[in-house]
Amino acid sequence: MQWATLLVAWQLWRGGLWPAAADRHALSLLGGAAFLLLTVELLRGAHLAGGAPWSPAMLELGLVQTGLTLLWSLLGVIGWVLGSRRRQRTLWQLSALLMTVVLVKLVAVDRQHLGNLLGIASFIGYGLLCIGVGFIAPAPPRQQEETT
């Protein structure tokens, strides 16, 4: 069922099933639903493959927190690059916001689950990733408001 949902979402995103003038609100809802679906699937995978208990206590495990950090960082980078390449400033800004959330999560939560060396390496890796994306995917230009 989840794969069918992802396939339909992919087709909608590519424009295969939706008219060219797609409703931006529907696409935003679809993106939010895809984000939640991927997050829940990661939690289910940590429960089934990692042996994490299926309860709110699973959020205290380092495996789950590291998985969430990696997934959200990957989604943020993909959104940054796509937003820049397609000149979609809103997507670029939302992805930058997601990367900010990941950074706050690194500082507030992940530091407790990682050792000193791994914690330092994760911060350096995150910083290098953000710098690299800054060169690959600069902010798209703002749309000029028409003056009449």
Phi, psi and omega per residue, in radians:
M1 nan -0.771 -3.129
Q2 -1.127 -0.659 -3.133
W3 -1.151 -0.653 3.097
A4 -1.125 -0.710 3.093
T5 -1.089 -0.764 3.116
L6 -1.146 -0.659 3.115
L7 -1.132 -0.773 3.095
V8 -1.111 -0.721 3.114
A9 -1.088 -0.718 3.122
W10 -1.091 -0.780 3.132
Q11 -1.125 -0.708 3.099
L12 -1.121 -0.732 -3.106
W13 -1.141 -0.710 3.121
R14 -1.260 -0.311 3.137
G15 1.641 0.174 -3.094
G16 -1.272 -0.571 -3.097
L17 -1.927 -0.067 -3.037
W18 -2.069 2.537 3.103
P19 -1.073 2.834 -3.092
A20 -1.044 -0.642 3.134
A21 -1.593 1.154 -3.080
A22 -1.204 2.569 3.116
D23 -1.248 2.084 -3.079
R24 -1.126 -0.561 3.129
H25 -1.177 -0.697 3.108
A26 -1.139 -0.684 3.107
L27 -1.174 -0.615 3.090
S28 -1.148 -0.758 3.093
L29 -1.104 -0.687 3.115
L30 -1.116 -0.736 3.094
G31 -1.106 -0.732 3.096
G32 -1.128 -0.697 3.108
A33 -1.147 -0.687 3.105
A34 -1.136 -0.693 3.091
F35 -1.068 -0.831 3.116
L36 -1.112 -0.707 3.128
L37 -1.079 -0.788 3.136
L38 -1.141 -0.655 3.111
T39 -1.147 -0.776 3.123
V40 -1.134 -0.681 3.114
E41 -1.126 -0.640 3.071
L42 -1.116 -0.748 3.110
L43 -1.122 -0.698 3.091
R44 -1.126 -0.695 3.100
G45 -1.115 -0.699 3.091
A46 -1.143 -0.582 3.106
H47 -1.238 -0.819 -3.057
L48 -1.359 -0.819 -3.060
A49 -1.578 -0.564 -3.066
G50 -1.649 -0.154 3.115
G51 1.360 0.283 3.122
A52 -1.292 2.458 3.114
P53 -1.190 2.488 3.122
W54 -1.477 1.422 3.133
S55 -2.778 2.973 3.088
P56 -1.025 -0.347 3.121
A57 -1.159 -0.332 -3.138
M58 -1.150 -0.411 3.141
L59 -1.242 -0.177 3.107
E60 -1.550 -0.146 -3.106
L61 -1.429 2.468 3.122
G62 -1.105 -0.620 3.124
L63 -1.037 -0.802 -3.119
V64 -1.176 -0.789 -3.120
Q65 -1.124 -0.710 3.103
T66 -1.144 -0.720 3.099
G67 -1.080 -0.762 3.108
L68 -1.105 -0.723 3.125
T69 -1.073 -0.799 -3.126
L70 -1.150 -0.773 -3.135
L71 -1.098 -0.874 -3.102
W72 -1.149 -0.629 3.085
S73 -1.127 -0.750 3.122
L74 -1.087 -0.774 3.111
L75 -1.132 -0.670 3.106
G76 -1.126 -0.749 3.132
V77 -1.155 -0.751 3.118
I78 -1.064 -0.770 3.122
G79 -1.131 -0.672 3.100
W80 -1.062 -0.847 -3.095
V81 -1.163 -0.815 -3.141
L82 -1.109 -0.724 3.124
G83 -1.098 -0.642 3.120
S84 -1.266 -0.802 -3.088
R85 -1.160 -0.644 -3.102
R86 -1.622 0.041 -3.134
R87 0.996 0.735 3.082
Q88 -1.852 1.647 -3.044
R89 -1.093 -0.643 -3.125
T90 -1.113 -0.777 3.089
L91 -1.084 -0.721 3.126
W92 -1.085 -0.751 -3.137
Q93 -1.196 -0.716 3.105
L94 -1.119 -0.655 3.103
S95 -1.185 -0.667 3.066
A96 -1.122 -0.654 3.073
L97 -1.124 -0.729 3.093
L98 -1.075 -0.722 3.101
M99 -1.147 -0.561 3.053
T100 -1.159 -0.729 3.085
V101 -1.063 -0.721 3.117
V102 -1.105 -0.707 3.119
L103 -1.116 -0.761 3.092
V104 -1.095 -0.692 3.095
K105 -1.111 -0.701 3.090
L106 -1.038 -0.772 -3.096
V107 -1.261 -0.766 -3.007
A108 -1.482 -0.647 -2.976
V109 -1.956 -0.934 -2.984
D110 -1.158 -0.466 3.137
R111 -1.069 -0.498 3.130
Q112 -1.296 -0.449 -3.048
H113 -1.684 -0.236 -3.089
L114 -1.901 2.622 3.040
G115 -1.242 3.030 -3.077
N116 -1.044 -0.857 -3.104
L117 -1.141 -0.775 3.116
L118 -1.156 -0.646 3.101
G119 -1.100 -0.771 3.106
I120 -1.114 -0.744 -3.139
A121 -1.119 -0.665 3.138
S122 -1.173 -0.684 3.107
F123 -1.161 -0.740 3.116
I124 -1.135 -0.756 3.110
G125 -1.078 -0.747 3.111
Y126 -1.092 -0.755 3.129
G127 -1.102 -0.769 3.111
L128 -1.130 -0.649 3.101
L129 -1.092 -0.776 3.131
C130 -1.143 -0.701 3.111
I131 -1.139 -0.773 3.126
G132 -1.068 -0.743 3.126
V133 -1.180 -0.562 3.087
G134 -1.055 -0.597 3.099
F135 -1.413 -0.668 -3.091
I136 -1.306 -0.732 -3.004
A137 -2.235 1.289 3.094
P138 -1.150 2.855 -3.106
A139 -1.072 2.330 3.069
P140 -1.160 2.661 -3.134
P141 -1.160 2.598 3.071
R142 -1.249 2.570 3.109
Q143 -1.345 2.300 -3.140
Q144 -1.278 2.298 3.074
E145 -1.342 2.369 -3.131
E146 -1.324 2.293 3.074
T147 -1.761 2.235 -3.119
T148 -2.005 nan nan
